[in-house]
Amino acid sequence: MTDYLPEAIRAGLEEARKREQRRRSRLCVHAGEEVYPILRYWDTGFSLDADQVQALRGRVDIYDGPKHLYNSLIIAADIEAGELICTMKRSTPTFDRAPLDYARDDEAPVGYLPRS
């Protein structure tokens, strides 16, 4: 069907599709000072709008709104159908507390009462 549409209409439909994907997605990539919305996300990578960013490699942070989800390392990025497809080598979840250096005992007291 899109083979018979004028170029202006096809471009408008493509722009509307990209705008809708950006609006629905809360995920975004923080690369240094730059922030890019993620169009699609899967286990080994994600896609960005190729009009906003042409190349992206190295360490990035992935956020869901204000919540920091992952530290990731991008090893490859290819442009396909107007999207920058980024492939991740690793994606490490972030936590809101430091990891423990020891195994916590399940029967340990939760707190201590002061002496009176």
N, CA and C of each residue as an Amber inpcrd file, in Angstrom:
protein
   348
   0.8210000  -1.1860000   0.0000000   0.0000000   0.0000000   0.0000000
   0.8670000   1.2520000   0.0000000   1.9840000   1.2380000   0.7060000
   2.8180000   2.4290000   0.7690000   3.5640000   2.6680000  -0.5350000
   3.5700000   1.6970000  -1.4650000   4.2350000   1.8910000  -2.7510000
   3.5140000   2.9260000  -3.6060000   2.2170000   3.1390000  -3.3700000
   1.4240000   4.0330000  -4.1970000   1.1490000   5.3740000  -3.5330000
   1.6570000   5.5760000  -2.3170000   1.4490000   6.8520000  -1.6310000
   2.5060000   7.8620000  -2.0570000   2.1350000   9.1340000  -2.1150000
   3.1340000  10.1590000  -2.4180000   4.2120000  10.2060000  -1.3250000
   5.3780000  10.6910000  -1.6920000   6.5220000  10.7310000  -0.7700000
   6.2250000  11.5560000   0.4770000   5.5140000  12.6530000   0.3490000
   5.1980000  13.5100000   1.5000000   4.3240000  12.7730000   2.5100000
   3.3720000  11.9910000   2.0320000   2.4920000  11.2440000   2.9370000
   3.2700000  10.1260000   3.6280000   4.1330000   9.4220000   2.8720000
   4.9520000   8.3640000   3.4740000   5.8610000   8.9320000   4.5620000
   6.4760000  10.0840000   4.3050000   7.3510000  10.7090000   5.2970000
   6.5520000  11.1190000   6.5340000   5.3460000  11.6400000   6.3410000
   4.4930000  12.0190000   7.4690000   4.0810000  10.8220000   8.3000000
   3.7500000   9.7150000   7.6550000   3.3900000   8.4940000   8.3830000
   4.5730000   7.9450000   9.1750000   5.7490000   7.9770000   8.5850000
   6.9510000   7.4990000   9.2760000   7.2690000   8.3640000  10.4870000
   7.1460000   9.6720000  10.3400000   7.3860000  10.5870000  11.4560000
   6.3640000  10.3770000  12.5720000   5.1070000  10.1530000  12.2210000
   4.0730000   9.8840000  13.2260000   4.3530000   8.5720000  13.9560000
   4.8230000   7.5460000  13.2470000   5.1590000   6.2610000  13.8780000
   6.3010000   6.4320000  14.8730000   7.3510000   7.1800000  14.4980000
   8.4860000   7.4130000  15.3950000   8.0740000   8.2290000  16.6150000
   7.2360000   9.2380000  16.3940000   6.7810000  10.0760000  17.5060000
   5.9740000   9.2510000  18.5020000   5.1370000   8.3410000  18.0010000
   4.3330000   7.4810000  18.8750000   5.2240000   6.5220000  19.6600000
   6.2590000   5.9710000  19.0470000   7.1740000   5.0820000  19.7560000
   7.9190000   5.8270000  20.8510000   8.3800000   7.0480000  20.5740000
   9.0790000   7.8330000  21.5880000   8.1490000   8.1880000  22.7460000
   6.9040000   8.4790000  22.4520000   5.9520000   8.8660000  23.4900000
   5.6280000   7.6940000  24.4050000   5.4780000   6.4960000  23.8460000
   5.1180000   5.3290000  24.6400000   6.2590000   4.8220000  25.5060000
   7.4810000   4.9720000  25.0600000   8.6270000   4.4120000  25.7670000
   9.1090000   5.3610000  26.8600000   9.2840000   4.8320000  28.0650000
   9.8510000   5.6060000  29.1550000  11.3470000   5.3720000  29.2650000
  11.8400000   4.3130000  28.5940000  13.2570000   3.9850000  28.6650000
  14.0760000   5.0080000  27.8910000  15.2510000   5.3390000  28.4350000
  16.1530000   6.2510000  27.7380000  17.5910000   5.8640000  28.0420000
  18.4800000   6.2910000  27.1510000  19.9070000   6.0170000  27.2730000
  20.6160000   7.3100000  27.6200000  21.4790000   7.2730000  28.6340000
  22.3080000   8.4070000  29.0070000  23.7300000   8.0780000  28.5810000
  24.2380000   8.8060000  27.6080000  25.6060000   8.6380000  27.1230000
  26.3460000   9.9380000  27.3880000  27.0490000  10.0010000  28.4910000
  27.7010000  11.2500000  28.8890000  26.6420000  12.2730000  29.2570000
  26.6420000  13.4120000  28.5790000  25.6530000  14.4590000  28.8290000
  24.4090000  14.3080000  27.9590000  24.4560000  13.4460000  26.9680000
  23.3500000  13.2710000  26.0190000  22.3410000  12.2470000  26.5340000
  21.0510000  12.4670000  26.2220000  19.9690000  11.5530000  26.5940000
  19.1520000  11.2650000  25.3460000  18.9550000   9.9670000  25.0520000
  18.2110000   9.5480000  23.8640000  17.0960000   8.5940000  24.2810000
  15.8770000   8.7770000  23.7760000  14.7950000   7.8240000  24.0920000
  14.9980000   6.5120000  23.3410000  14.6950000   5.4040000  24.0120000
  14.8020000   4.0730000  23.4170000  13.4740000   3.7450000  22.7470000
  13.5280000   3.3580000  21.4740000  12.3130000   2.9870000  20.7530000
  11.8900000   1.5610000  21.0930000  12.8520000   0.6180000  21.0180000
  12.5850000  -0.7870000  21.3520000  13.7410000  -1.3200000  22.1880000
  13.4470000  -2.2660000  23.0990000  14.4700000  -2.8510000  23.9630000
  14.2900000  -4.3620000  23.9920000  15.3850000  -5.1210000  23.9150000
  15.3620000  -6.5790000  24.0660000  16.5990000  -6.9700000  24.8610000
  16.7770000  -8.2670000  25.1390000  17.8270000  -8.7320000  26.0470000
  19.2410000  -8.3650000  25.6040000  19.5160000  -8.4040000  24.3190000
  20.8820000  -8.1840000  23.8380000  21.0790000  -6.8220000  23.1810000
  20.0950000  -5.9500000  23.2300000  20.2640000  -4.6440000  22.6160000
  19.0240000  -3.7860000  22.6720000  19.0690000  -2.6910000  21.9370000
  17.9490000  -1.7540000  21.8730000  18.0760000  -0.9390000  20.5980000
  17.0380000  -0.1770000  20.2750000  17.0690000   0.6650000  19.0810000
  16.7530000   2.1100000  19.4520000  17.4220000   3.0170000  18.7380000
  17.2330000   4.4500000  18.9020000  16.8280000   5.0470000  17.5610000
  16.3270000   6.2620000  17.5810000  15.9770000   6.9650000  16.3540000
  17.2550000   7.4040000  15.6480000  17.4750000   6.9550000  14.4190000
  18.7010000   7.2730000  13.6790000  18.7820000   8.7500000  13.3130000
  17.6620000   9.4710000  13.3360000  17.6960000  10.9060000  13.0540000
  18.3010000  11.6900000  14.2190000  18.2060000  11.1560000  15.4390000
  18.7280000  11.8430000  16.6130000  20.1940000  11.5170000  16.8770000
  20.6020000  10.2760000  16.6260000  21.9780000   9.8560000  16.9020000
  22.4580000   8.9630000  15.7610000  23.6550000   9.2360000  15.2530000
  24.1930000   8.4820000  14.1250000  25.0800000   7.3290000  14.5720000
  25.7780000   7.4650000  15.6890000  26.6660000   6.4140000  16.1740000
  26.7020000   6.4690000  17.6940000  26.8140000   5.3010000  18.3050000
  26.8700000   5.2090000  19.7570000  27.6330000   3.9450000  20.1160000
  28.7020000   4.1010000  20.8830000  29.4990000   2.9630000  21.3340000
  30.0240000   3.2710000  22.7210000  30.3940000   2.2110000  23.4330000
  30.9970000   2.3860000  24.7520000  29.9950000   2.2010000  25.8740000
  30.3470000   2.7300000  27.0410000  29.5370000   2.5510000  28.2460000
  28.4010000   3.5710000  28.2710000  27.1870000   3.0750000  28.5360000
  26.0030000   3.9260000  28.6490000  25.1900000   3.4720000  29.8540000
  24.2960000   4.3270000  30.2990000  23.3740000   4.0080000  31.3870000
  21.9620000   3.9980000  30.8300000  21.1680000   3.0120000  31.2480000
  19.7810000   2.8920000  30.7950000  18.8660000   3.1940000  31.9690000
  17.9210000   4.0970000  31.7320000  16.9880000   4.5460000  32.7670000
  15.5550000   4.2520000  32.3430000  14.7120000   3.9950000  33.3330000
  13.2700000   3.9160000  33.1390000  12.6860000   5.0900000  33.9030000
  12.4810000   6.1950000  33.2140000  12.0810000   7.4290000  33.8850000
  13.2360000   7.8730000  34.7680000  13.0150000   8.0880000  36.0770000
  14.1100000   8.4900000  36.9630000  14.8900000   7.3110000  37.5500000
  14.4290000   6.0850000  37.3200000  15.0550000   4.9060000  37.9360000
  16.1850000   4.3650000  37.0610000  17.3850000   4.2680000  37.6460000
  18.5570000   3.7450000  36.9480000  18.4650000   2.2200000  36.9160000
  18.3840000   1.6370000  35.6980000  18.2190000   0.1940000  35.5590000
  19.5240000  -0.5490000  35.3130000  20.2910000  -0.1290000  34.2930000
  21.4540000  -0.8980000  33.8630000  22.6340000   0.0030000  33.5250000
  23.8350000  -0.5610000  33.7160000  25.0620000  -0.0550000  33.1100000
  25.3540000  -1.0010000  31.9700000  25.5150000  -0.4910000  30.7660000
  25.6770000  -1.3500000  29.5930000  26.8960000  -0.9440000  28.7880000
  27.4180000  -1.9160000  28.0320000  28.5350000  -1.6840000  27.1330000
  28.0830000  -2.0070000  25.7200000  28.0580000  -0.9910000  24.8620000
  27.6300000  -1.1620000  23.4690000  28.8540000  -1.4830000  22.6270000
  28.7820000  -2.5950000  21.8710000  29.9200000  -2.9940000  21.0410000
  29.6680000  -2.7850000  19.5570000  28.4220000  -2.6840000  19.1350000
  28.1120000  -2.5130000  17.7160000  26.8500000  -1.6900000  17.5650000
  26.8020000  -0.9120000  16.4850000  25.6240000  -0.1140000  16.1780000
  25.4730000  -0.0340000  14.6620000  24.3190000  -0.4440000  14.1550000
  24.0250000  -0.4190000  12.7300000  22.7130000   0.3080000  12.5030000
  22.5970000   0.9960000  11.3760000  21.3610000   1.6930000  11.0280000
  20.5490000   0.8020000  10.1000000  19.3070000   0.5220000  10.5120000
  18.3720000  -0.2820000   9.7170000  16.9970000   0.3720000   9.7800000
  16.4310000   0.6950000   8.6450000  15.0750000   1.2360000   8.5320000
  14.8510000   2.4530000   9.4240000  15.8070000   3.3520000   9.4680000
  15.6430000   4.5810000  10.2410000  15.8850000   4.4260000  11.7250000
  16.3490000   3.2480000  12.1750000  16.6460000   3.0060000  13.5830000
  18.1120000   2.6430000  13.7390000  18.7220000   3.1300000  14.8040000
  20.0830000   2.7510000  15.1550000  19.9760000   1.5400000  16.0770000
  20.3750000   0.3710000  15.5860000  20.2980000  -0.8690000  16.3500000
  21.6030000  -1.0210000  17.1240000  21.5410000  -0.9870000  18.4500000
  22.7190000  -1.0940000  19.3060000  22.7650000  -2.4820000  19.9270000
  23.9230000  -3.1450000  19.8100000  24.1260000  -4.4720000  20.3940000
  24.9880000  -4.3240000  21.6390000  24.5350000  -4.9290000  22.7480000
  25.2440000  -4.8000000  24.0150000  26.0970000  -6.0430000  24.2770000
  27.3170000  -5.8150000  24.7660000  28.1740000  -6.9170000  25.1910000
  27.7690000  -7.3620000  26.5850000  27.4890000  -6.4110000  27.4320000
  27.0280000  -6.7100000  28.7870000  26.0350000  -5.6620000  29.2260000
  25.1890000  -6.0580000  30.1500000  24.2150000  -5.1540000  30.7400000
  24.0730000  -5.5460000  32.2080000  24.6380000  -4.7420000  33.0930000
  24.6850000  -5.0470000  34.5130000  23.5980000  -4.2740000  35.2520000
  22.7260000  -4.9730000  35.9780000  21.6990000  -4.2630000  36.7550000
  22.3370000  -3.4180000  37.8590000  21.7390000  -2.2810000  38.1440000
  22.2170000  -1.4270000  39.2260000  21.3060000  -1.6030000  40.4340000
  21.8730000  -1.3610000  41.6120000  21.1280000  -1.5150000  42.8570000
  21.1840000  -0.2110000  43.6350000  20.2230000  -0.0330000  44.5320000
  20.1690000   1.1980000  45.3140000  20.9830000   1.1130000  46.6060000
  21.6480000  -0.0160000  46.8430000  22.4870000  -0.1670000  48.0280000
  23.7670000  -0.9050000  47.6310000  24.7850000  -0.7620000  48.4440000
  26.0630000  -1.4100000  48.1640000  25.9520000  -2.9140000  48.4220000
  26.6910000  -3.7300000  47.6690000  26.6620000  -5.1700000  47.9210000
  27.3430000  -5.5070000  49.2470000  26.9010000  -6.5910000  49.8700000
  27.4800000  -7.0260000  51.1410000  28.7820000  -7.7700000  50.8930000
  29.7170000  -7.6470000  51.8380000  30.9900000  -8.3630000  51.7550000
  30.9280000  -9.7010000  52.4830000  29.7820000 -10.0480000  53.0400000
  29.6450000 -11.2630000  53.8320000  28.2470000 -11.8350000  53.6290000
  28.0740000 -13.0720000  54.0410000  26.7580000 -13.7020000  53.9650000
  25.9690000 -13.3350000  55.2190000  24.7940000 -12.8050000  55.0210000
  23.9600000 -12.3950000  56.1440000  23.2290000 -13.6120000  56.7100000
  23.2910000 -13.7770000  58.0270000  22.6270000 -14.8890000  58.6990000
  21.1270000 -14.6190000  58.7600000  20.3260000 -15.6150000  58.3890000
  18.8700000 -15.4500000  58.4030000  18.3240000 -15.2950000  59.8120000
  19.0050000 -15.8420000  60.8070000  18.5440000 -15.7860000  62.1970000
  19.1480000 -14.6180000  62.9660000  19.8770000 -13.7260000  62.3320000
  20.4960000 -12.5860000  63.0020000  19.4150000 -11.6040000  63.4560000
  19.6590000 -10.9420000  64.5680000  18.6740000  -9.9360000  65.0350000
  18.5930000  -8.7660000  64.0550000  17.4060000  -8.2110000  63.9370000
  17.1850000  -7.0930000  63.0400000  17.7670000  -5.8170000  63.6380000
  17.6790000  -5.6630000  64.9420000  18.2020000  -4.4680000  65.6130000
  18.4880000  -4.7890000  67.0560000  19.1490000  -3.9010000  67.7370000
  19.5040000  -4.0740000  69.1430000  18.7310000  -3.0570000  69.9680000
  18.2840000  -3.4890000  71.1470000  17.6060000  -2.5840000  72.0790000
  18.6360000  -1.9310000  72.9760000  18.4990000  -0.6460000  73.2340000
  19.4650000   0.0100000  74.1340000  19.2480000  -0.4320000  75.5880000
  20.3290000  -0.3900000  76.3560000  20.2080000  -0.7360000  77.7710000
  19.5700000   0.4340000  78.5170000  18.7710000   0.0910000  79.5110000
  18.1320000   1.1560000  80.2590000  18.6600000   1.2560000  81.6560000
